[in-house]
Amino acid sequence: MIRALLDLLRREQEPSHEPRHAAQDIPQDIPQTRKRGVVVDTETQIPLQAELRELRLRVPYVTGVLVASVDGMLIAEDTPGIEPEVFAAMSAAQLGLGQQIVAALRSGDFRETVTAATNGYVATFAAGQTALLTVVAGPDLNVARLHHEARPVAARIGQLMGAVYHPA
């Protein structure tokens, strides 16, 4: 799993240093369903997409952001150049590993994990009981800023998903 993450990070395009504007990134049509993934109604999908887009635009060097269910199904994504379904599944695997580690240490519930590689970072945050927020970033990422910005986003996503998604 870690090798796959590192390979995907290596294939990432270098982040643009040009300023990005949120208005340029607003999709014209947000799909209600996906080929594979959790179906979330448009009323929930629009704020999810907005949270992801804003996080990607606010934190320099973030190249992709997605929301996955705890069982690895894609819910929402803003991941240019990344295979979102693959990352959703890997996010769930990261959750499982993190849960095993914190259980072995008897240190509470999984909250987040950051994987640092030569060419970037992948961070996975618990978003309530049903979802995960995963962020992919380049090597120049300010990890403290990512934590500062992503934790409240994960909390808001957890609230949105807790109201509409109940895994079997």
Buried (B, 14 or more C-beta within 10 A) or exposed (E): EEEEBBEBBEEBEEBEEEEBEEEEBEEEEEEEEBEEBBEBEEEBBBEBBBBBBBBBBBBBBBBBBBBBBBBBBBBBBBBEEBBBBBBBBBBBBBBBBBBEEBEEEEEEEBEBBBBEBEEBBBBBBBBBEBBBBBBBBBBEBEEEBBEEBBBEBBBBBBEBBBEBBEEE
